[in-house]
Structures are given as structure tokens and as C-alpha cells.
Amino acid sequence: MSKNSRAELILEFIAAIRASQTAVETLDHAVAEHLGLHPTAFRCLDILDQEGPMTVGRLAERARLSPGATTTVVDALERKGLATRTRDTVDRRRVLVEVTPELGRMGEKLHGPYEEGVRALDVYTDEQLVFLTEFLHGNVAYQEERLRRLAALEAETDS
């Protein structure tokens, strides 16, 4: 492969990632709108669904929101029946936020049954799925590093 064709392949790959990110963001926005949620509330709901119960403070950190804004988001999610506050079973002083079973029902209604998503992946071999999973984990790490870089730039600007 010539250097030029590799450079073109890399540009095409980056363009495909960006198009994929835009498609995901567009779908997330449409689903949030359908549920009557602000996109930020939907993002918080997704974080809770992925990572499990957590305090409002931890959710604020993960979503890069102020604690006050996060409390407002959690209130909205509770009103929609998609999240609930519960006492931590280990430390009864702590309150955790977690998704409700309603989220799973809504997810299946909006995205189709889990099996449908699994069938869509049947076109990939096990080795390809391992590669794609490793790539996506690497992409998350890359994006987290970009966030750390941004935070450092913001800290420089503030000083």
C-alpha cells in the first residue's frame, strides 16, 4: 500500500467515525425528544444505565454538570418514571440514583428487542467483534484523554 493510499484510508476512517458519532447523537437527540427529555437528561440516563446506581455527585462528575443541574436532571428523570433515588444498602446515609425497569421497556419499544441487535452483529466473526470492541474501548480512552487536555487548557485560561 502506498503512503498516499494509507493517508486516504486514514482520512476515510476518521470521516466514518465522525459520521457514526453524528448518527448516534442524532438518534439520541430524537429519542430524548420523543421521551420529553432534554438531551442532557438523556445522557445522564444513559450513564446510569451503563454504569449502574451512583450518587448525584458521581453522576454530576460523569456528565460534567454542576450538582445543582444534576439534581434538576434527576428530578426530571424521576417524574418520567425512568430513574429513582434509593438508599444505599451499605451506607444508609447515601442516596443513589438508578434506572427503573421502565427504561428497559421504553428501550425495547424504541430500539426493538435485544435479539434484533444481536442478529445485526451476526455478519461479524468472533475475531472481528473482539477487534471492534477493543477499538471502541480505545476510542473511549482517546476521548477521555481529549477531555483531560481540554480541562488543562481551561485551567490555563482561568489562571
Secondary structure, 3 states (H helix, E strand, C coil): CCHHHHHHHHHHHHHHHHHHHHHHHHHHHHHHHHHCCCHHHHHHHHHHHHHCCECHHHHHHHHCCCHHHHHHHHHHHHHCCCEEEEECCCCCCCEEEEECHHHHHHHHHHHCCHHHHHHHHHHCCHHHHHHHHHHHHHHHHHHHHHHHHHHHHHHHHHC
